[in-house]
Amino acid sequence: MWKKGIKMDNHNTHVTTRFEEFIHNILVSRTQKITVILIVIATLVASVMMLPTKLVLAKMLPGKSTNTFSIYIDTPTGSSIEQTKEVSQCVLNILQKEEAVTDLELYLAQGSPLDYAGLVKGSGMKMGEEYSEIVVNLTDKSERDEKSFNMVTRLRPLLQTQCATLYKDTNIKLIEMPAGPPTLASLVVEVYGNNNTKVVDLSKKVAKILKQTDGLVDIDVMSDEVYKKYELVPLTDKIARAGLTVDQVNKILYLAFEGMVTGVKNTITNNDQIGIFVVLSEETQIIDKNEKEYLQNKLSSLSLMNDKGSMVPLTEVVNIENGFSNPTIFHKNLRTMVNVLAETKMVSQVYPLLDARDKMIDEFSNDYEVTKESGMSTFMFDLHLKDKATGEKYLLRWDGEMKVTLDTFRDLGAAFIAALILIFLLLVVYYKSFAISGIILGGSFLSIIGVIVGHFVADLVTTETFFLTATSLIGFIALMGISSRNSLLLIDFAKSLMEEKGMEKRRAIAIASATRAKPILLTAIAIILGSALLASDPVFGGLGVALISGTVAAVIVSLVFIPVLMDNSKAI
C-alpha cells in the first residue's frame, strides 16, 4: 500500500512539474504572453458580441410548462351571445381533439374565476355578450412529451385561422401561466393623450405596426369600438291615449327579450312559492340583422291589452331611434390612456420591442415630431409625439413583462457594479495596492466569457431556446467571489515564496499556479456537481449553466491568464 502511495505521489508531482514548466515558459516568452492576452481579449469580445448578434438571447425568465392555460375570446363590440358562443364552440371542437386535454371549462359572457394571471390581466372584470373564456386543463406535465408553451404555440395559428375568421375583428388570445410576476401582457404600449378618439386612432396604428413585427402575436387594443345601436323610446302621449301605462310597455319589452317572473305557483311539497318565468324562445328573440326594419318587424308581433280590452300593437306606442354606443374611457395617472397588448412567440420581449420601436419612429415621423426619451431611465424606450398640424402631444410608453425584464436586468446590473466596488475596496485595504486589486477584479470579470458561451452551447443542445435570464445574472454575480478567491490563492502563495524564500518572481508565480491548481480544481468540481441539479430546472436552469460554465472559465483564467498579469505587475 505504501508503494502505491509513492507512485501516486510521483505521478502528481510529475503533473504538477509539467504544469509549472508550462506556466514558466509562457512567462519567460514575450510572444507567448502577448498571445495569451490577445486570445483572452478576443474571446471576451466574441462572447459579448453573442448578445447583440442574437446568438444568445436574453429574457427575464424562460417559458414554464404548466398543466393549464386559458383562452380569451373577444368578439367585436356589440356582438350577440350567440355569435360569441359560435366562436367558442369552434375553439372547443378543436381542443377536444387534443389527447393532452383532460377537460375544458367555458365561461360565456364573463371571465373565469380569478387565477394567478387573471388578477392582473383583468379577466374577472369582463362582463358582456362579446366576451368568453375557456380554461384548458392538461394531463400532468411529467406524463406528456409536449410542453404547454409548445402546445400553445402550435394551437394559436390553428384557432385564429379557423375560429377567429368566423366574425371580422374577433380576437382569440392564448394566455399561459407566467413563470414569474404576472403582467398585463408580454409587451404593452400605453398610448397617452388628451383626446380619447385620437388616442384610440393612434393606438390602432400602433397595433398595426405590432402585427407586422416578427415574434409578436395576440395583438389587441383595449378600447371599445363605437357601434350602431337602437333605443326604444316610449311615446308617453300615445301610451296615455291608448289606455296603457309606461310600466306596461317597459314590462312587455323586458319580458320578451330578457324574461321576468309573471306569477307564482303554490305547491304542497314546497313551503315557498315557485316563480313562473316567462320569456320568448331563443329563436324568436333573435333579430336576423342589425337593421331598423328587422327590429320594427320584431316589435310589430307584440301587442298589449289596454283598459278597454283592446289589443294595441307595440309599434304604435314605441319609437325606434338610431344611436351609437358610448365607449369606455380609460385613465391612468389622471391622463387618458389606451393599452395596446402583444404576446411574444417563444422569443424575448426586448428584440421585438426594438424592431417595433424603429418602425414606429419611421411611420409616425410623417405626421408627428418624434422625440426619444433621453438618458438611461426606466422609461428610456418611450416615444414622445407632437402632431405637426395641431400641436397635440402624445406619449407611447412601454410596459408589461418587457419593462419587468428591463428593470430586473437594471437592478441586477446595479448589484453587480456594487459587488465589484465592494470587492475592489476590500482588496485595496488588504493588499494596499490598486494594481493587485485590479488584477484580481479583472480576472473575476472574465468569468462572463464562460457564462455567455455556456448559454450558447446549452441553446445548441436543447430543443427550446435557452435564454440568458435573470437567474443567469445572479449566477454571474455569485461567480465574482469564487473567481476572486482563486486569484487570491495564487497571489498570496507567490508573494510568500518571493518574500520568505527569496524565489525569483516568475518561478514563484509558476510554482504557485501549479501548487494551487489542485485545490482550485477540486473547488470547481464541487461547484459544477452541485450546480448540475439546477441546470435542468425550467426556471433556475440559467443559474446552473452560469455557475457551471462560468466556473470552468474562471479556472482557466485563474491558472493561465492571472499569472501573465501578475508577471507584468510591478506591485508583486
C-alpha positions in Angstrom: 0.0 0.0 0.0 2.9 2.3 0.8 4.5 1.7 -2.6 1.2 2.5 -4.4 1.0 5.8 -2.5 4.6 6.7 -3.6 3.7 6.0 -7.2 0.6 8.2 -7.0 2.6 11.0 -5.3 5.2 10.7 -8.1 2.5 10.9 -10.7 1.0 14.0 -9.1 4.4 15.5 -8.7 5.1 14.9 -12.4 1.9 16.5 -13.5 2.5 19.5 -11.2 6.0 19.9 -12.5 4.9 19.8 -16.1 2.2 22.4 -15.5 4.7 24.6 -13.6 7.1 24.5 -16.6 4.2 25.2 -18.9 3.3 28.4 -17.0 7.0 29.4 -16.6 7.6 29.0 -20.4 4.7 31.4 -21.0 6.1 33.9 -18.5 9.6 34.0 -20.0 8.4 34.3 -23.6 7.1 37.7 -24.5 5.4 36.3 -27.6 3.5 33.7 -25.6 2.4 36.2 -23.1 1.1 38.5 -25.8 -0.7 35.5 -27.4 -2.4 34.6 -24.2 -3.6 38.2 -23.7 -4.9 38.5 -27.2 -6.7 35.2 -27.0 -8.4 36.3 -23.8 -9.4 39.7 -25.2 -10.6 38.1 -28.5 -12.6 35.5 -26.6 -14.2 38.2 -24.4 -15.2 40.3 -27.3 -16.5 37.3 -29.2 -18.6 36.2 -26.3 -20.0 39.6 -25.5 -20.9 40.0 -29.2 -23.1 37.0 -29.0 -25.7 39.2 -27.3 -26.3 41.9 -29.9 -25.9 39.3 -32.7 -28.7 37.3 -31.0 -26.6 34.1 -30.8 -27.5 34.3 -27.1 -31.0 35.7 -26.3 -31.8 37.5 -23.1 -35.1 37.1 -21.3 -36.2 37.6 -17.7 -37.5 34.0 -17.3 -37.9 31.2 -19.8 -41.2 29.6 -20.6 -42.8 27.4 -17.9 -44.6 24.2 -18.7 -47.8 24.0 -16.7 -50.9 21.9 -16.5 -53.4 24.6 -17.6 -53.8 27.6 -19.8 -56.6 30.0 -20.7 -58.1 31.2 -24.0 -59.7 34.7 -24.1 -62.2 35.2 -26.8 -63.3 38.7 -27.7 -65.8 39.0 -30.5 -66.5 42.5 -32.0 -68.1 45.0 -29.7 -71.8 44.8 -29.9 -71.8 41.1 -30.8 -74.6 38.9 -29.5 -74.0 36.0 -27.1 -75.0 33.6 -29.9 -72.1 34.8 -32.0 -69.7 34.6 -29.1 -71.0 31.1 -28.4 -70.4 30.0 -32.0 -66.8 31.1 -31.9 -66.3 29.5 -28.5 -67.8 26.2 -29.8 -65.4 26.3 -32.7 -62.4 26.6 -30.3 -63.9 23.8 -28.1 -64.2 21.4 -31.1 -60.5 21.8 -31.9 -59.3 21.4 -28.3 -61.4 18.3 -27.8 -59.3 16.5 -30.4 -56.1 17.1 -28.3 -55.0 14.0 -26.3 -53.3 16.0 -23.6 -56.5 17.9 -22.8 -58.4 16.4 -19.8 -61.3 18.8 -19.5 -62.5 22.2 -20.7 -64.4 24.9 -18.9 -66.4 27.5 -20.9 -67.5 30.8 -19.3 -69.8 32.7 -21.6 -70.3 36.5 -21.3 -67.8 36.6 -18.3 -64.3 35.7 -17.3 -63.3 32.6 -15.3 -62.9 32.7 -11.6 -59.7 34.7 -10.8 -56.4 32.9 -11.0 -52.8 34.0 -10.7 -52.7 35.6 -14.2 -56.3 36.8 -14.2 -55.8 39.0 -11.2 -53.6 41.3 -13.3 -55.0 40.7 -16.8 -58.5 41.7 -15.6 -60.3 38.7 -16.8 -62.6 38.7 -13.7 -63.9 42.1 -14.7 -65.1 41.0 -18.2 -68.9 41.1 -18.4 -70.7 41.3 -21.7 -72.0 39.2 -24.5 -68.9 39.7 -26.6 -66.6 38.0 -24.0 -65.9 34.4 -23.2 -63.1 32.5 -21.6 -62.1 28.8 -21.9 -59.9 27.2 -19.2 -57.9 24.3 -20.6 -56.7 21.6 -18.2 -54.0 19.2 -19.3 -52.5 16.0 -18.2 -49.6 16.3 -15.8 -46.5 17.7 -17.4 -44.5 14.7 -16.4 -46.8 12.4 -18.4 -46.6 14.2 -21.7 -43.8 15.0 -24.2 -45.2 18.3 -25.4 -44.7 21.2 -23.1 -47.7 23.6 -22.5 -46.0 26.6 -24.2 -45.2 24.5 -27.3 -48.8 23.4 -27.4 -50.0 27.0 -27.2 -47.6 28.0 -30.0 -48.9 25.1 -32.2 -52.6 25.8 -31.5 -52.6 29.5 -31.8 -52.4 29.8 -35.6 -55.0 26.9 -36.0 -57.5 28.6 -33.7 -57.0 32.0 -35.3 -57.4 30.7 -38.8 -60.5 28.5 -38.3 -62.3 30.3 -35.5 -61.3 34.0 -35.4 -62.3 34.4 -39.0 -66.0 33.5 -38.3 -66.6 37.2 -37.5 -64.4 40.0 -38.5 -62.2 41.6 -35.8 -62.6 38.6 -33.5 -59.6 38.3 -31.2 -58.5 34.9 -29.7 -55.7 35.1 -27.2 -54.0 32.1 -25.6 -52.8 33.0 -22.1 -50.2 30.9 -20.2 -49.5 30.9 -16.6 -46.5 33.2 -16.1 -43.1 31.8 -14.8 -42.5 35.0 -12.9 -44.5 38.0 -11.8 -47.8 38.3 -13.8 -48.2 41.3 -16.1 -50.9 42.6 -18.4 -49.1 41.2 -21.4 -45.6 40.4 -22.5 -45.5 43.7 -24.4 -47.7 46.7 -23.5 -47.7 50.0 -25.2 -49.5 52.7 -23.2 -50.8 55.5 -25.5 -51.4 58.7 -23.7 -53.2 61.9 -24.9 -55.9 64.4 -24.2 -58.4 63.4 -26.9 -59.8 59.9 -26.4 -60.9 59.5 -30.1 -57.4 60.4 -31.4 -55.7 58.3 -28.8 -57.8 55.3 -30.0 -56.9 56.0 -33.6 -53.2 56.3 -32.7 -53.5 53.0 -30.7 -54.8 51.2 -33.8 -51.8 52.4 -35.8 -49.5 51.1 -33.0 -51.3 47.8 -33.1 -50.9 47.6 -36.9 -47.2 48.0 -36.5 -47.0 45.4 -33.8 -48.8 42.9 -36.1 -46.1 43.5 -38.7 -43.3 42.8 -36.2 -41.9 39.3 -36.1 -42.2 37.4 -32.8 -45.4 39.2 -31.6 -48.8 37.5 -31.5 -52.2 38.1 -29.9 -52.2 41.8 -30.7 -55.2 43.6 -29.0 -56.3 47.2 -28.4 -58.0 47.6 -25.0 -60.7 50.0 -26.1 -64.4 49.7 -27.0 -65.4 50.0 -30.7 -68.2 52.5 -31.3 -71.1 50.6 -32.8 -74.6 51.4 -34.0 -77.5 50.7 -31.6 -81.2 51.4 -31.4 -83.1 52.9 -28.5 -86.7 52.1 -27.8 -88.3 55.3 -26.6 -91.9 55.0 -25.1 -94.2 57.7 -26.5 -96.0 58.8 -23.3 -98.7 60.8 -25.1 -99.8 57.9 -27.3 -99.5 55.4 -24.4 -101.9 57.5 -22.4 -104.4 57.9 -25.3 -104.3 54.2 -26.0 -105.3 53.4 -22.4 -101.9 51.9 -21.5 -99.2 52.8 -19.0 -95.5 53.2 -19.4 -94.9 50.5 -16.9 -96.9 48.0 -19.1 -94.7 48.9 -22.1 -91.4 48.5 -20.2 -92.5 45.2 -18.8 -93.5 43.7 -22.2 -90.2 44.7 -23.7 -88.2 43.3 -20.8 -90.4 40.1 -20.7 -89.9 39.5 -24.4 -86.1 39.8 -24.6 -84.8 39.3 -21.1 -87.6 37.4 -19.3 -89.3 38.0 -15.9 -91.4 36.4 -13.3 -95.1 37.0 -14.1 -96.7 34.9 -11.3 -96.2 32.3 -8.7 -97.2 28.7 -8.2 -98.1 27.2 -4.8 -97.4 23.5 -4.1 -97.9 21.2 -1.2 -94.4 19.8 -1.2 -92.7 23.3 -1.2 -93.1 25.8 1.6 -92.0 28.7 -0.7 -93.8 29.9 -3.8 -92.3 29.0 -7.2 -91.9 31.8 -9.6 -93.3 31.4 -13.1 -90.6 32.8 -15.5 -91.8 33.9 -19.0 -89.6 34.8 -21.9 -89.7 34.4 -25.7 -87.9 31.4 -27.1 -84.3 31.7 -28.3 -85.3 31.6 -31.9 -88.0 34.3 -31.5 -85.6 36.6 -29.6 -83.0 36.6 -32.4 -83.1 39.5 -34.8 -81.8 38.5 -38.2 -79.8 41.6 -39.0 -78.7 44.7 -37.2 -81.1 46.9 -39.2 -84.0 49.1 -38.1 -86.5 47.3 -40.3 -85.9 43.9 -38.8 -86.3 45.3 -35.3 -89.5 47.1 -36.4 -90.9 43.7 -37.7 -90.0 42.0 -34.4 -91.8 44.6 -32.3 -94.8 44.5 -34.6 -95.6 41.0 -33.5 -96.0 42.2 -29.9 -99.3 43.7 -28.7 -100.7 45.0 -25.3 -104.2 44.9 -24.0 -105.5 48.3 -22.8 -108.0 49.1 -20.1 -110.9 48.6 -22.5 -109.8 45.1 -23.5 -108.5 46.1 -27.0 -105.1 45.0 -28.3 -102.7 47.8 -29.1 -99.6 47.0 -31.3 -96.4 47.8 -29.6 -95.0 49.7 -32.6 -97.7 52.4 -32.2 -96.6 53.4 -28.7 -92.8 52.9 -29.0 -90.4 54.8 -31.3 -87.1 53.3 -32.6 -84.3 55.9 -32.6 -80.8 55.4 -34.1 -77.8 55.9 -31.8 -74.2 55.0 -31.1 -72.6 53.3 -28.1 -70.6 55.2 -25.5 -67.1 53.7 -25.4 -65.3 53.3 -22.0 -62.6 55.9 -21.5 -59.6 54.6 -19.5 -57.4 56.8 -17.4 -54.0 56.3 -15.7 -52.2 58.9 -13.6 -55.1 61.4 -14.4 -54.4 61.1 -18.2 -56.5 59.5 -21.0 -54.8 56.2 -21.9 -55.3 53.2 -24.1 -53.4 49.9 -23.8 -52.1 48.0 -26.8 -51.2 44.4 -25.9 -49.0 41.9 -27.5 -47.7 38.5 -26.5 -44.3 37.0 -27.7 -43.9 33.9 -29.7 -41.1 31.9 -27.9 -38.8 34.9 -28.1 -37.6 37.6 -25.7 -39.6 40.8 -25.4 -36.7 43.1 -26.0 -35.9 42.3 -29.6 -39.4 42.8 -31.0 -39.6 46.0 -28.9 -36.6 47.4 -30.6 -37.8 46.4 -34.0 -41.3 47.8 -33.5 -39.9 51.0 -32.0 -37.8 51.7 -35.0 -40.8 51.1 -37.3 -42.9 53.4 -35.2 -40.3 56.2 -35.5 -40.3 55.8 -39.3 -44.1 55.6 -39.6 -45.0 58.4 -37.3 -42.3 60.8 -38.4 -44.5 61.8 -41.4 -47.3 63.3 -39.2 -45.6 63.8 -35.8 -42.4 65.2 -34.4 -41.0 62.1 -32.7 -38.7 62.6 -29.7 -37.0 59.8 -27.9 -36.7 59.6 -24.1 -33.2 60.8 -23.1 -31.0 59.1 -20.5 -31.0 55.6 -19.1 -34.2 55.9 -17.1 -36.8 53.2 -16.6 -38.7 54.7 -19.5 -35.8 55.0 -21.8 -37.7 53.4 -24.8 -40.6 55.9 -24.6 -41.5 58.0 -27.6 -43.0 61.5 -27.4 -45.1 62.5 -30.3 -46.3 66.0 -31.3 -48.8 66.4 -34.1 -47.3 68.7 -36.7 -50.7 70.0 -37.7 -52.4 70.6 -34.4 -49.6 70.6 -31.9 -51.3 68.0 -29.7 -48.9 65.8 -27.7 -49.0 62.1 -27.2 -46.8 59.6 -25.3 -46.0 56.0 -26.2 -44.9 54.3 -23.0 -43.6 50.6 -23.0 -44.7 48.4 -20.2 -45.6 44.8 -19.4 -43.2 41.9 -18.9 -40.7 43.7 -21.1 -40.5 46.5 -18.5 -40.1 44.0 -15.7 -37.3 42.4 -17.6 -35.5 45.7 -18.2 -36.0 46.7 -14.5 -34.7 43.4 -13.3 -31.6 43.5 -15.5 -31.0 47.1 -14.5 -31.3 46.2 -10.8 -29.0 43.1 -11.2 -26.6 45.3 -13.1 -26.5 47.8 -10.3 -26.0 44.9 -7.8 -23.2 43.6 -10.0 -21.4 47.0 -10.0 -21.9 47.4 -6.3 -20.3 43.9 -5.8 -17.4 44.9 -8.0 -16.8 48.1 -6.0 -17.0 46.4 -2.6 -14.7 43.6 -3.7 -12.2 46.2 -5.1 -12.3 48.2 -1.9 -11.7 45.2 0.3 -8.8 44.1 -1.9 -7.3 47.6 -1.8 -7.5 47.5 2.0 -5.9 44.1 2.2 -3.1 44.5 -0.4 -2.7 48.2 -0.2 -2.3 48.1 -3.9 -4.6 49.3 -6.7 -2.7 47.2 -9.3 -3.1 43.9 -7.5 -6.8 44.6 -6.7 -7.3 45.4 -10.4 -5.7 42.1 -11.5 -8.0 40.1 -9.2 -11.1 42.0 -10.2 -10.3 41.8 -13.9 -9.7 38.1 -13.7 -13.0 37.7 -11.9 -14.9 39.6 -14.5 -13.7 37.4 -17.3 -15.9 34.6 -16.0 -18.6 36.2 -18.1 -16.9 34.5 -21.0 -17.9 31.2 -19.7 -21.4 32.3 -18.7 -22.3 33.5 -22.2 -20.6 30.7 -24.1 -22.2 28.2 -21.7 -25.7 29.6 -22.7 -24.7 29.4 -26.3 -23.8 25.7 -26.0 -26.9 25.0 -23.9 -29.0 26.5 -26.6 -27.4 24.2 -29.2 -28.2 21.0 -27.2 -31.7 21.8 -26.1 -34.9 21.7 -28.1 -36.2 25.1 -26.8 -34.4 28.4 -26.9 -32.1 28.6 -23.8 -32.3 32.2 -22.7 -29.8 34.3 -20.7 -32.2 35.0 -17.8 -32.2 36.9 -14.5 -31.1 33.8 -12.7 -28.1 33.6 -15.0 -27.0 37.1 -13.9 -27.4 36.0 -10.3 -25.1 33.1 -11.0 -22.6 35.5 -12.6 -22.6 37.8 -9.6 -22.0 34.8 -7.3 -19.1 33.8 -9.5 -17.3 37.0 -8.7 -16.5 35.9 -5.2 -15.4 32.4 -6.4 -13.1 33.8 -9.1 -11.6 36.3 -6.7 -10.8 33.5 -4.3 -8.8 31.7 -7.0 -6.7 34.7 -7.8 -6.1 35.4 -4.1 -4.7 31.9 -3.6 -2.2 32.4 -6.4 -1.1 35.9 -5.4 -0.7 35.2 -1.7 1.3 32.0 -2.3 3.5 33.6 -4.9 4.3 36.6 -2.7 5.1 34.3 0.3 7.6 32.3 -1.9 9.2 35.5 -3.0 9.4 37.1 0.4 10.2 34.1 2.6 12.4 32.0 0.3 13.7 34.8 -2.0 12.5 33.0 -5.0 12.7 34.6 -8.5 9.3 36.2 -9.4 8.4 34.1 -12.5 9.4 30.9 -10.9 7.4 31.8 -7.8 4.3 32.5 -9.9 4.7 29.3 -11.9 5.1 27.2 -8.7 2.1 29.0 -7.1 -0.1 28.2 -10.2 1.0 24.6 -10.2 0.6 24.1 -6.5 -2.7 25.8 -6.1 -4.2 24.2 -9.3 -5.4 21.1 -7.3 -7.4 22.9 -4.7 -8.8 25.3 -7.3 -9.9 22.3 -9.5 -11.4 20.5 -6.5 -13.4 23.6 -5.6 -14.5 24.0 -9.2 -15.6 20.3 -9.4 -17.7 20.7 -6.3 -19.4 23.8 -7.7 -20.1 22.1 -11.0 -21.5 18.9 -9.4 -23.7 21.0 -7.1 -24.9 23.2 -9.9 -25.7 20.3 -12.2 -29.0 19.7 -10.5 -30.1 23.2 -11.3 -29.2 23.1 -15.0 -32.3 21.0 -15.9 -34.7 23.2 -13.9 -37.0 25.2 -16.3 -36.6 28.5 -14.2 -33.3 28.1 -12.5 -31.5 26.4 -15.4 -29.8 29.7 -16.3 -28.3 29.9 -12.8 -27.0 26.3 -13.1 -25.4 26.8 -16.5 -23.9 30.1 -15.4 -22.3 28.5 -12.4 -21.0 25.5 -14.4 -19.6 27.3 -17.4 -18.5 30.4 -15.5 -16.6 28.2 -13.1 -14.8 26.5 -15.9 -13.8 29.8 -17.4 -12.8 31.2 -14.0 -10.4 28.2 -13.5 -8.7 28.7 -16.9 -8.4 32.4 -16.4 -7.0 32.0 -12.9 -4.4 29.4 -13.8 -3.2 30.8 -17.2 -4.2 34.5 -17.6 -3.8 35.7 -14.0 -0.1 34.6 -13.9 0.6 36.7 -17.0 -1.0 39.7 -15.4 1.0 39.1 -12.2 4.2 38.9 -14.1 3.5 42.3 -15.8 2.6 43.9 -12.5 5.4 45.7 -10.6 3.3 45.6 -7.4 4.0 41.9 -7.0 
